[in-house]
Amino acid sequence: MSDYFKTTPTSDGFFGEFGGSFIPPELQSEMDKITDAYFRICKSHDFITELRSIRKHFQGRPTPVYYCRRLSEQLGAGLYLKREDLNHTGAHKLNHCMGEALLAKYMGKKRLIAETGAGQHGVALATAAAYFGLECEIHMGEVDIAKEHPNVVRMKILGAEVVPVSHGLKTLKEAVDSAFQSYLKDPVNTIYCIGSVVGPHPFPMLVRDFQRVVGIEAREQFEEMTGELPDNVVACVGGGSNAMGIFSAFLGDSCDIYGVEPSGRSYETGEHACSMKFGTPGVIHGFKCMMLQDEKGEPGPVYSVASGLDYPGVGPEHCMLGQQGRVNYVDANDKDAIDAFYRLSRQEGIIPALESAHAVAYAFRLAEEKPRQSILVNLSGRGDKDIDFVVDNYGLPEDE
Ligand SMILES: *Cc1c(COP(=O)(O)O)cnc(C)c1O
């Protein structure tokens, strides 16, 4: 397995036929510089020591693995959660943002730039920028700015500049274009920080590597608690960073691995974001992956109740692992996620992010299909951000 990370991706960023880099030449030369710097810096003693110290003292790592006693009794299976909701800022995203910002510091950059959809990546990156005293510029569509007001306020409190994007549909796609344009104006002082295991090489590799800490910790913790490895490992998949983080530690083992995509409202109306299940190979945001696309090859419309999961593409490593059959890509819909959101809250006292609730929902199904087996779920984030939305749109459940 140690070879896997040396050879995956290839030196030009391919995971099987997926990944690579499909971008204009001026951007390519910047990506090459980031790749070179990453390989040089990530092995240095100073970088490793500093990242370890940040994880421990700033982020509060290691996050625990928690055994769900009440739910396990009800389900007749062993349910365990890797508690990324307890990572600083309440989700796994800070793991790669701190890594990206530390790399920026070692490269002598002064400014971090990114786009954000729902604002989660923007908040995590703004946090990292504040920690290092770097400038931070977050591009966000005006539609999203109106929808995600609390995250916009958070970014501003943390000192980031939020750049409203007012052309086109005024959402994520336009924000990506706007952020890349701004980046190309000053690539010497700036680094573009991608928010998942997506985008051109080296980002799918770099973000995975910074998320591997989740799997390394979880494997060790689970073994210490139970004396064995989990039978099943489950995570939700938007772009795929929290999933790659935990999956990466178990790829060489015999456990069954499940990536859970959001099937939203319905397969039939296309109101979902199941890129692995219904997508076809295509190029989006500078890399090749399984992608939901329209007749023209443009990214198709996507929908999920969890705004962190509604991406029409998916990380190239997932595409490879799916093709190889090593990871099973499955799905849970809005209703499953809402039910799991309330069940985990009421039975264990943990309010999960709606994204993470998709993984929990699938774990409930697995417990029925595979009684008495153990299931390790990556609880990618906490649900405080979702409480008003859930109660306003779905109401409180009737008491049992
Ligand atoms: C952003 C987000 C996700 C989806 O991103 P991945 O890259 O697929 O992990 C999942 N869970 C939470 C809590 C998020 O904020």
The ligand as a Tripos MOL2 file, in Angstrom:
@<TRIPOS>MOLECULE
LIG
   15    15     1     0     0
SMALL
NO_CHARGES

@<TRIPOS>ATOM
      1 C1        -18.0020   20.5360    2.0690 C.3       1 LIG1
      2 C2        -18.4910   19.4590    2.9110 C.ar      1 LIG1
      3 C3        -18.6400   18.1380    2.4110 C.ar      1 LIG1
      4 C4        -18.4000   17.7690    0.9820 C.3       1 LIG1
      5 O1        -17.0900   17.9270    0.5440 O.3       1 LIG1
      6 P1        -16.1510   16.6830    0.2420 P.3       1 LIG1
      7 O2        -15.0140   17.2860   -0.4810 O.co2     1 LIG1
      8 O3        -16.9290   15.7090   -0.5860 O.co2     1 LIG1
      9 O4        -15.7760   16.0970    1.5420 O.co2     1 LIG1
     10 C5        -19.0470   17.1550    3.2920 C.ar      1 LIG1
     11 N1        -19.3180   17.4210    4.5880 N.ar      1 LIG1
     12 C6        -19.2050   18.6690    5.0970 C.ar      1 LIG1
     13 C7        -19.5200   18.8850    6.5270 C.3       1 LIG1
     14 C8        -18.7790   19.7280    4.2800 C.ar      1 LIG1
     15 O5        -18.6720   20.9580    4.7910 O.3       1 LIG1
@<TRIPOS>BOND
     1     1     2 1
     2     2     3 ar
     3     2    14 ar
     4     3     4 1
     5     3    10 ar
     6     4     5 1
     7     5     6 1
     8     6     7 2
     9     6     8 1
    10     6     9 1
    11    10    11 ar
    12    11    12 ar
    13    12    13 1
    14    12    14 ar
    15    14    15 1
@<TRIPOS>SUBSTRUCTURE
     1 LIG1         1 GROUP 0 **** ****
